[in-house]
Amino acid sequence: MLKKAAELIKQGKIVVFPTETVYGIGTNGLDEQAVKKLYNVKQRPLNKPISLLVSNMEMVTQIAKDITETEYKIMEKFFPGPLTIILKKQEIVPGIVTAGGDTVGVRMPSGEIARKLVEAAGVPIAAPSANITGEPSGTNLQNIKKYFEDNVDFYIDGGQSEIGLASTIVQVIDGKPQILRQGSITLEQINEIL
């Protein structure tokens, strides 16, 4: 099942899968046309960037550059886990993923299915939460299928989401971490390790 889903992602198809936070809807994050299709299916405005899921630190350095010591410390502590960190993007990341910006959100999921899927696909997966923009994030497959029906090429059922809350998004600005979206990891927890 994972092998088939990974193959589809590599080909730029759209797959819904569970992560430890909420379900994600994803495709090949390095394929501009595939990401465009993802925006359409999700009805997401093109000015809202999409984060990339990675399976290891090597993949992080493929898509991000000029990573600071503080950023490395945060990733060492909270990867894999429910944290997305905003980093400077490499040229390889299509502009559509970052809404034309020079930074990219990077997350290494701790959910086994999600991490194995990224690993098997061998490419970072552009994966916002599996919902129509403006609707609640999908935490079980029955509700998610109502949103997307046949617009998705493959669904992986992982039961009810563990955390049920989207990841914390953090960006290091002038050496200090700032929370852009609060999830289950707090600023206090981040500051503690620094």
N, C-alpha and C positions, 0 to 999 in steps of 0.2 A: 504493500500500500504506500509506504513512504517512498519507495523507489519510483513508483509510477508518478506520485505527486511531485517528486524532485525533478523528474524528467520533464513533466509539463511546465514547471516553473522555468527550467532552463530554456524551454521553447517559447517563453513569454506568455504562457497561459496563466489563468487566474485560479488560485487555490485558497480555500478557507481552511484554517487549521487552528488548534488550540495552543495558547501559550499559558504561562502560569498566571498571567494577569487577566486578560480577556481573550476572546478569539481574534485572530488576525485574518485579514484578507490580503494575499500577497502574490507577487510576481517577481521576475528577474529585475533587480534594482539597477542593473547596468544597461537595460534594454529600453530605450526611450519610448518606442511604440507601445511596448507592454505596459509601461507606467502610465502612459496616456490613457490606455484602455482601463486601467485600474481607477484613475480619476473619474472616468465616465461612469463605470459601474457603481462606484461609491457615491456619485453625484457630489464630489468634493471640489470646492473652488480651486483653480490652478494656482492661486496665490498662497495656498496652505501647503507647506512642505511635507514630505513623507519621510519618516525615519527608515533606516536600513537595519535589518537584523543580520548579525554576524555569528559565526560559530567558534572563532578563536581570535587571538591577538594579531595573528598574521593578516587576517582579513581586515582587521581594524586599520592596519597600516597601508593596506591596498587602497582604502577609500578615504583615509584622513591623513593630514600632514601637520608638521610643526606642533606635535603634541607636547604639551608642557608637563613638567614633573607633577604638578598638582592634578592634572587630568589623568596621568598615569596612575597616581595614587588612588584616585576615585575608582578607576576601572579595576585596579587590583583588588580593591575591597568589595565592590558591588557587582562585578561581572563574574559569572552569569547571575542575573537577577532582574528585578522589576525597576531597572533604572535606565533611562536614555540620556546620553551625554551629547551635547552639541560640540562638534569639532570642526576645524578648518577642513574643507573637502579637497580631495585630489581631483585632477582633471578628468579621471575615468568616470566620475559620477555625473550622469546627465543633469543638465540645468533644470529639467522638469521635476526631478526629485526634490531639489532644494528651492523650488519656486524662484529660480534665478539667483539665489543668494550664494555666498561663498562658504557657508557652513552646512554641515549635515548632521542629523541626529543619528546616533549609533547605539544599538542595544544588543546585548548578548543574552538571549532568554535562558532562564534556568529550566523552563518546561522541557521535558525530555523530547516530546514529539517535535516541538518547534526547533530545538537545537539540532536534532538529528536531520531534520528536513533541510536546514541551511547547509549542514555538512554534506549531505547527499547531493544537493543541488550544486554545491561548489561555487555559488555566487551569492553575494549579499541579497537578501530578499527585502524589497520595498513592501512594508507591511503595516498599514494603519489598522485601527480596530475594525472588526467586521460588522459594520452597520452602515446605514445610509446617513450621510452627514446630517447632524441635528437630532438623530434618533439615539436612544441609549446604546452603549457599547454592548455587543453580543456576548453573552456568557453561556448560552447553550444553543446547540445546532438547530433545534426546531424553530426558534425565533429568527435565527439568522437566515435560514432557507426562505422564510417568508419575504425577507428583504430582497434577496438576489435571484431566487429561483434558478432559471437556466442561464443566467449571465455569468455563472461561475462554472469552471471546467471540472472542478473536483472538490469534494468536501471530505474532511477528516473529522470524525467524531471522537472527541476526547472527554465526553461527559461534561458536567458542570465545571465552569472555571474555578480554579483554586482561590485566587485573591479577589477576582471580580471588580478590580479597580485598575484603571490604566496606569502605566508606569510613571514614576516621578521623572520629570525632565529637568536636567541641571545644565547650566552653562557657566564656565569659569570666565569671569569678566575682571580684568585687572588683578588677576591672581586670587580673586574671591569667588567661591561658588554662589550662584543665584538660582533659586528654584523658579522655573518657568511654568511648571504644572506640578501640583502636589499629588503624589501617589502614596504608596505605603512607606517609602523611604523619606525621612525628614531631613531638613537642613542641619538640625542638631547632630544627627547620625553622621552626616557627611563631614561637618566641621570637626567632630570628634577624632576622625582619623587623620586630620590635617594638623 
